[in-house]
Amino acid sequence: MNQEDLRHLMALVFIEDMGPVTINALLSGFGSPRAVFSASSAERAMVSRISATASSGIEKFTDWKRVDSELEKASKMNVSLVTPIDEAYPDLLRHIYDYPPLLYLKGEPVHAELPLAIVGSRRSTAQGVYICDRISRELALKGVTIVSGMARGIDSAAHRGALSVRGKTTAILGSGLDVIYPPENRKLYEAICDNGTVISEYPFGTRPMAHNFPRRNRIISGMSHGVVVVEAAEKSGSLITARMALEQGREVFAVPGSIESGTSRGTNSLIKEGAKLVQNVEDILNEIIPQLDCPGKIQPAVKPSGTENNGRPSTDSLCEEHLNILRLIGDTPVHLDSLTDRSNLSVNRLLDILLILEMRGHVRQLPGRYFTNTKKE
């Protein structure tokens, strides 16, 4: 999107009573943000159920100084302003009903093909933090990008688990990117910016108001293949995220807990309602793997369905693309960057394939994103 259209889109975001659904409908109807401002109120009413307040706000908008100040601050903070037509916009997020028309993004561009959300109670138990850390680490080592909300408790544990094994993680904030909440998570925020991505749909200076977080939660679930709830009370924001995930057609997983624990009542209720019970990461991956786009047959089972005479997993069911990657992994561990260069595939596509090969027992991932061929171990 060119700079002038970006200015007009940001102006739309600033206007009172202009939600994502209204903005997206206007953009779809008129083709560009500038065209929305050029249209008459009658024309706008024909393409969107725009409120009188919002329509009047477009007619009377003059605060271009605020728009330009926002753009200048984004540049100074090295924050990217990403729209749904940009490659850096999370792909899955484009397909939810109320996708954000504008995202503020700091850190690495989001190109994860296997993002998975892990959320839970702010008042987490030591056991919950331990379980969350373990699940997050194991998933990150398999190439999964961990998505969460950087809140206290389980969210923070999910991010830290991924970072501890040099995995990728994405934090979705309920405030502006310049307002770190909770404040004690400043170092975590900086670590995620250095090794992952921090995202918000809120303008700079937006405070972490209570009503921001349910709206934030739709992005957490919307950009993920599924949501794992580790701990949640009966009335919990994590349950809101889980229900949004269901509405968006995403998978919902829950870690069971003691019937006497208040932080397990929400997760146990989710399981009663049909959420998938999680005892290990394979319970998650076996549901997610079939969603991956790959030519040829994909067998999502953790254990390989066939073996060679020497007990090694059979390669008979692998498609040619997977076999090519397997041939590139030699006698010594090879780094992901080297595989990317030699395969001419994107990092996302390569991680996708490596995850499937690992699930079938053909390769093993080592710390530091090195991979080894199990046949040559």
N, C-alpha and C positions, 0 to 999 in steps of 0.2 A: 504494500500500500504506500502510495507516495505521501510526502510530508503534509501536503495540504488536506488530503483526505483524512490523514491521521489526526490532524488538528480538529477537523469537524467531527470525527468519531469521538474524540475525547470530550468535545463540547456536549455531544449527546449524552455521554456518561455522566457529565456534571449536572445535567438538567433534572430538576425535581420530578419525581413520579415517572421516570424513564427507566423501566426495568429491562433486563436482557431480552425477554420475549418481544417487547415492543420495538426495541432497537433493531433486533434481527429481522423482524417483519418489515420494518421500514427500509432497511438496507436491501432486503430481497426484492422489495417492490420497486425501489428507485435506482438500485444498482450501485450507488456510491453515497457516502455521507454528505458530500457537498450537494448532491441532488435532493437529499431530504430537506436541507435548509432552503433550497430554491423553490421547492414545491409549495403550493398553497395549503391552507389548513383543510380545505375540502378534499384536495387530492390525497393528503396524508390520511384523512379519515377513511378514504376508499380502500386503502391497502392495509390498514391496521386499526385495531380497536384502541386507538390512542386516546388518553384522557384529555379533558379540556386543559388541565394544569400543564401536562407535558406539551401539548400543541402550542399553548401560549408561551411556554418556556422556550420553544424553538424560535417562535416569532420575535421574542424580545431578547434573545441571548446577545449579550454584549461583552461578557467577561473573557475576552480573548487574552487578556493579560494573565489570567490564571492558567489558561491553556498553555501559553508559551512558557510560563514559569514551571509548569509540570513537565513539559518536554525538556527544558533545560536541566531540571533536577534529575530526570531519568538519565540524561547523558552524563552528568557529573557522577552519579552513583553507579554507572555502568549497568543500568537496568534496560533490558530490551522491552519494547512495547509490541506485543504480539497479537495479531488478529487471526480469525479462523482461516483466512486465505494464505497465511504464512506457513512455511514448512515447519517452523519451530513450534507451532501450536499442537498440543497433544492430540493425536489422531482420534482416539476413542471419545474424547470430550466433544468433538464436533457433532456427535450423533445423539446427544441428549437433548431433551426438549428445550431447556432454558440455558443453553451453552453461553458462556460469557463472550460478549462481543470484543472485549479487550482484556488482555492479561499483562500484568507487570511481571517480568521474569528476570531473576538475578542468578548467575552461575552458568552452568552448561546448558546448551539447548536441549529440550526434551525430545529425544528420539527413541525412547524405550518401547520396544515391541512387546515386552512382558512386564508391565507395571502391575503391582499388586498392593492394595491398601492394607495396613495393619493399624487398628485403632483400639481404644479401650479406655478404662477409667483413669481419671486424673488422680483419684485416691487409690492407686494401685497397691497391691500387696507385694512383699518381697518375692513370693512365689510367682506372681503374675509377671513381674519385671524379668525374672529369670527365664520363664517360658518364652516371653516375648523376645528377649535378647537371643535366645537359642534359635527360635524360628526365623527371626530376621537374618541372623548370620547365615544359617543354612540356605535360605532362599537366595540371599545376595551372592553367595558363593556359586550358585547355579545360574547366575546371570539375571535374576529377577531384580527389578528396580522397586525399592520399598517406598510406598507413598503413605504419608501420614500428615498430621496437623501441627506438629511441634508443640503440642500441649504438654503439661506436666504428666508424669506417670507413664502409661503405656506408650503414648505417641513418642515421647522422647526416647524411651528404651528401643523402640522400633528403628528410629533414625540412627541411634548410637550402635546398635547391633550391625547394621549394614556398613556403617563407616569403619567399624573395628576390623572388618575383613577387606577393606578397600572396595566395597561394593558401592552401588549407586543408590541414592535416595532423593526423594523430592518432598519438600515441605510446602503445604498449602496454608497460608495465613488467613486469619480473620481480621486483619488490620492492614494498614499500609506497609510496604516493605521497609519503611524507615521507622516503624514502630514495632520493636521487638517485644513479643509477649509469649510467655512470661519473661520478665526482664532477666531472670537468672539463666536463661537459655541463650544469652548472647554468644558465648563461645560455640555452642552447638550450631547456632545460626551461621556463624562465620565458617565453621567446618563444612556445613552443607553447601554454602556458597562456593567453597573451594573444591568440593568433591561431588557435587550434585546440583540441585536446582531448588530455589525458593520462589514461590509463585503467589501472587495475590491478584484479585480483580478490583481491589479497592485503591482509590487514589492515595497518594502520599499524605501522611498526617492523619489518616483514618484511625481512630482509636478502637481498641478491641471490645466493642459493645456486644452485649449478650446476643442481640438479634443477628449479628454478623455470622455467627458460627454455624447455625443450621444451613445458611446459604453457602458458606464455605464448604460444608460437608458434601454438598452435591458435586463439587469439583473433585474432592477426594475419591468418591465412588465413581464418578463419571469418567475419570481418566484412567481407571483401573479395570482389569479383567475381573476382579473379585475383591471382596472385603473380608478380612479376617478380624473377628472381634475376640480379644484375649480376655478382658475382664470388663464387666459392665453391670451397674446397678439396675434396678427395675426401671427407673426413670433416668435415662442416660443419653447424652449426645451421640454416643456410639451406636445406640439403637436407632437413632434418627438416620445416621449414616447407613446402617444396614438396610433400613426400610427404603431409603432412597436408592440403594443399590438394586434392590428387588424391582423397584419401579423402572429402573434403567435397564433391566434385563441382565444384571451382573450376578455372579455367583456370590453366595454369602456363606461364610465359614465361622464356626464358633468353637472356642476351647472350653470344654466342660470344667466344672469346678464343684466344690463341696456344696451340698444343699444347705449347709449352715452358714455359708459365706455370703454376705450382702453383695460383694463384688462379682459373685457368680450367678446371681439370680437372673440378670439380664441375658447372659450367655446361655444359661440352661433353658430359659424360655425360648430363645431363638432356635435351639436344637429341637425343642418340642414342636415349634412351628414349621420345622422343615429345613433349617440351616444344616449344613454338612458338619458333622462332628470332626474335630481335628485332634489327632493323637501324635502326628508327625508331619513333616513337610510333604511326604508322598501323598498324604490324604488331600493336600491342596493341589499339588502338581498334576495328579491324575485327572482332576476335573478341568484344569486350565489348559493342559497340553493340547487337547482336541481343538481348542479355539485358534491355535496357531496356523498360519497360512503357509502350507508347504506342498509342492507338487508331489504326487505319488502317495503311497500309503503311509499313514502315521499311526503307529501303535502307541497309545499313551501309557500302557502298563509300565510300572516301575521295573519289573523283572522281565528280561528279554524272553520272547515267546519261543525262540529256538536257539540251539547252540550247535557249534561245530563239534567234530569228534573229540577235540581236546578240551571240551567244556567251555570254550570261549563263546560269546554271543555271536549268533549268525548274522551275516551282513546281507542275506538274501532279500530281506524285505526293505532294505534301504533304497531310497531313490538316488539317482545319479548325482544330484547336487550334494547329498549327504556323503556319498562315497568319495567325492572329490575332496571334501574337507578332511575326511578320515585319512586319505592318502598323504595329505600335507603334514600330518602330525607324525614326526619321525621318532627316532630312538631316544632322543633327549627332550625334556619339556620345552615347549615352544610358547612364546608370549602371544597374547591376543593381537597386539599391534602387528607382529610379524605375519600372523595368519590373515589379518585384514589386507595387508599389502599383497600377499601372495595369492589370495583368493579373488581379489577384485570385487569383493562383496562389501556392503555397508556393515558397520559394526553391529547394528541392530539385527540385521539378517544373519550375520555370523553367530552372534550370541544365541539367536533362536535355534539354529542348527546344532550348535554345541550342546545346548541344553537337552535337546532330544537325543543326541548321541550319548550324553552322559546318563540320561534316564534309561537308555537301553543297554548300558554297560560297556560301550565301546571306548569312551574316553573318561578321563578323570581330571577334575579341575584342582589345581594346586593353589596355595596362597599367592597373591600378586598377579592373578589372572594368567597363570601359566597352565597349559594343558598337556596331558600325556596320553598316549595311545595305550590302553590296557593290554593290547595284544603284544606289546613290546616291553612290558614291565617284567 
